[in-house]
Amino acid sequence: MARRAASARSGLLIIACICACWLESPADFMIAGTRRASLLAVSCMGFPQAAQAAEMIPKGKYCGKALGLNMVLNFSDGSHVDFSMNPYTGSPRSCTQLSYTYDSASNKIRIATNECWELAWRSQSVNPSYGEVAFAYRPQENTVEFIERSVSSFLNPC
């Protein structure tokens, strides 16, 4: 009974690792284990994107002219971003060290709302609390998509 349970757990772990490594066939992975089906390591072979998956997060500065705004997002680490916008009309706005989360499955960037963020957008007659502002990271292009009221613009590395 214990062998069957260990084998089932190993099988689930293999499936999870295959999904995590974006593998296409069983020949694309290598298993290093012991005789009792306890899995020690799974490594992806031949798929450089699997090795880079952990690196596919927004990093550094992204700039662009988005819907009448000169915008800059500077991702300082995996949880903080500096934001600035200089509208064609109105006063420049900036907020530093805003908390954010990135969901790699949906590519969505969710910037935590605070007073600075709210005031910056409300100065443009936009309410970020109602979903009128959204961001998504496009890892293959290394761009950040800015979406305001269903209209998209792209910010590129700068």
Disulfide bonds with the S-S distance in Angstrom:
Cys21-Cys44 1.99
Cys63-Cys158 1.75
Cys95-Cys116 2.04
